[in-house]
Amino acid sequence: MELKKTILITGVSGGIGKSIASYFKKNNFYIIGTDIEKPKEPDLVDTFIQLDLDLFCTDETYRKEKKDVLSNSINSLDILVNNAAVQILDHLEELKLSDWQKSLNVNLTAPLLLSQLFLNKLIQVNGSIVNIGSIHQQLTKPRFLSYATSKSALIGMTKAMAVDLQNKVRVNAISPAAIETDMLRAGFNYEENAIDKLREIHPVKKIGDPEEIACLVFFLASQNKSFLHGANIQMDGGISSVLHDL
């Protein structure tokens, strides 16, 4: 009997993370998920490891403890999906250093540390790393300083890792625009009229479904896509091609 391939998804309790877990579960993968909160649908995850990525980056004792847990829980790994993110909004004059640092920790440094931690396991199976970026790495708006900067850096790191790792492990990224998640709705204060307007300004006249991200992760992680390396694929409903004019 062929062993199941294993995928590790950070931020598995959120909308995109949950969809990735569900999609790969249907495709007979063993699902390992991490998040600061336990998933509301625990059956989607075969192994759940509670993990505070901000603490993982800043507290050496916590990091050592969690590294041991992760290493002991995961014997082999085919795909690492760095999906977890925080979105802390503020104008420059009000931005707290602690919020800036937390954004960089969770959205950028944690993917680096986890890629380091699992590198040897990924090399053994010619595995794949997929980083979930954001349209904010290219196009942003007021109050997104921390988030946009961290996602821009994540895309830069994706490309640099691809060059550095050569053919040992493939590294790619996805930069979604508006995706139907609680994080998106929170950013619009759960105002349905604002969400409707958001749908309307995308050329496809809708916002993305998390399962569309999951399908693309599956495509990027497929081993027969070996020439796709260091790529950042924008899944944005055409919004990055729109010129707003008076």
FENBEL-V913809 format. One record per residue. N is the residue number from 1. RES is the residue in one letter. PHI is phi in radians with two decimals (999 if undefined). PSI is psi as a letter, one per 30 degrees, with the letter a starting at -180 (999 if undefined). Layout:
n = [N	N]
res = [RES	RES]
phi = [PHI	PHI]
psi = [PSI	PSI]
This chain:
n = [1	2	3	4	5	6	7	8	9	10	11	12	13	14	15	16	17	18	19	20	21	22	23	24	25	26	27	28	29	30	31	32	33	34	35	36	37	38	39	40	41	42	43	44	45	46	47	48	49	50	51	52	53	54	55	56	57	58	59	60	61	62	63	64	65	66	67	68	69	70	71	72	73	74	75	76	77	78	79	80	81	82	83	84	85	86	87	88	89	90	91	92	93	94	95	96	97	98	99	100	101	102	103	104	105	106	107	108	109	110	111	112	113	114	115	116	117	118	119	120	121	122	123	124	125	126	127	128	129	130	131	132	133	134	135	136	137	138	139	140	141	142	143	144	145	146	147	148	149	150	151	152	153	154	155	156	157	158	159	160	161	162	163	164	165	166	167	168	169	170	171	172	173	174	175	176	177	178	179	180	181	182	183	184	185	186	187	188	189	190	191	192	193	194	195	196	197	198	199	200	201	202	203	204	205	206	207	208	209	210	211	212	213	214	215	216	217	218	219	220	221	222	223	224	225	226	227	228	229	230	231	232	233	234	235	236	237	238	239	240	241	242	243	244	245	246]
res = [M	E	L	K	K	T	I	L	I	T	G	V	S	G	G	I	G	K	S	I	A	S	Y	F	K	K	N	N	F	Y	I	I	G	T	D	I	E	K	P	K	E	P	D	L	V	D	T	F	I	Q	L	D	L	D	L	F	C	T	D	E	T	Y	R	K	E	K	K	D	V	L	S	N	S	I	N	S	L	D	I	L	V	N	N	A	A	V	Q	I	L	D	H	L	E	E	L	K	L	S	D	W	Q	K	S	L	N	V	N	L	T	A	P	L	L	L	S	Q	L	F	L	N	K	L	I	Q	V	N	G	S	I	V	N	I	G	S	I	H	Q	Q	L	T	K	P	R	F	L	S	Y	A	T	S	K	S	A	L	I	G	M	T	K	A	M	A	V	D	L	Q	N	K	V	R	V	N	A	I	S	P	A	A	I	E	T	D	M	L	R	A	G	F	N	Y	E	E	N	A	I	D	K	L	R	E	I	H	P	V	K	K	I	G	D	P	E	E	I	A	C	L	V	F	F	L	A	S	Q	N	K	S	F	L	H	G	A	N	I	Q	M	D	G	G	I	S	S	V	L	H	D	L]
phi = [999	-1.26	-1.21	-1.19	-1.32	-2.05	-2.17	-1.93	-2.10	-1.48	1.12	-1.24	-1.47	-1.43	-1.06	-1.25	-1.03	-1.12	-1.18	-1.09	-1.05	-1.09	-1.14	-1.27	-1.08	-1.12	-1.73	1.18	-1.62	-1.52	-1.80	-1.97	-2.19	-2.18	-2.97	-1.33	-2.07	-1.19	-1.18	-1.32	-2.09	-1.08	-1.16	-1.25	-2.02	-1.36	-2.35	-1.95	-2.18	-1.22	-2.59	-1.64	-1.22	-1.15	-1.12	-1.00	-1.48	-1.93	-1.95	-1.11	-1.14	-1.09	-1.07	-1.10	-1.07	-1.28	-1.06	-1.10	-1.09	-1.10	-1.13	-1.31	-1.53	-2.11	-1.37	-2.45	-2.55	-1.73	-2.43	-1.96	-1.96	-1.51	-1.87	-1.05	-2.74	-2.05	-2.22	-1.86	-1.84	-2.97	-1.27	-0.92	-1.22	-1.92	-1.18	-1.46	-1.04	-1.11	-1.23	-1.05	-1.19	-1.10	-1.05	-1.18	-1.07	-1.26	-1.52	-2.28	-1.21	-1.06	-1.00	-1.10	-1.12	-1.24	-1.12	-1.11	-1.06	-1.77	-1.00	-1.09	-1.13	-1.20	-1.08	-1.04	-2.01	0.93	-1.41	-2.48	-2.01	-2.14	-1.76	-1.62	-1.60	-2.92	-1.02	-1.17	-1.25	-2.09	-2.24	-2.41	-2.59	-0.99	1.42	-1.75	-0.91	-1.15	-1.15	-1.10	-1.13	-1.14	-1.28	-1.06	-1.15	-1.10	-1.19	-1.07	-1.16	-0.98	-1.16	-1.14	-1.15	-1.06	-1.17	-1.18	-1.47	0.93	-1.77	-1.35	-2.51	-1.45	-2.26	-2.43	-2.40	-2.16	-2.04	-1.37	-1.56	-1.17	-2.13	-1.19	-2.38	-1.16	-1.06	-1.11	-1.09	-1.09	-1.12	-1.91	0.93	1.02	-1.54	-1.12	-1.10	-1.17	-1.13	-1.09	-1.13	-1.10	-1.02	-1.18	-1.42	-1.43	-0.93	-1.39	1.07	-2.76	-1.84	-1.25	-1.71	-0.95	-1.13	-1.14	-1.18	-1.05	-1.06	-1.24	-1.02	-1.06	-1.09	-1.12	-1.48	-1.12	-1.21	-1.50	-1.84	-1.23	-1.56	-1.57	-2.61	1.32	-1.54	-2.14	-1.70	-1.52	-1.97	-2.31	1.08	1.49	-1.13	-1.32	-1.77	-1.52	-1.83	-1.48	-2.36	-1.33]
psi = [k	k	k	k	l	k	k	k	j	l	h	f	f	l	e	e	e	e	e	e	e	e	e	e	e	f	g	h	l	k	k	k	k	l	l	f	k	k	k	f	i	f	f	f	k	e	k	k	j	k	k	j	f	e	e	e	f	f	j	e	e	e	e	e	e	e	e	e	e	e	e	f	f	j	e	l	k	e	k	k	j	i	f	k	l	k	j	j	k	k	l	e	f	f	k	k	e	e	e	e	e	e	e	e	e	e	f	e	e	e	e	e	e	e	e	e	e	g	e	e	e	e	e	f	g	h	a	k	k	k	k	j	b	l	f	f	f	e	k	a	l	k	g	g	e	e	e	e	e	e	e	e	e	e	e	e	e	e	e	e	e	e	e	e	f	b	g	e	k	k	k	l	l	k	j	l	b	k	k	i	l	e	e	e	e	e	f	g	h	g	j	e	e	e	e	e	e	e	e	e	f	k	e	f	h	l	l	l	k	e	f	e	e	e	e	e	e	e	e	e	f	k	f	g	h	f	f	j	k	g	l	j	k	k	j	g	g	g	f	f	g	k	j	k	l	999]
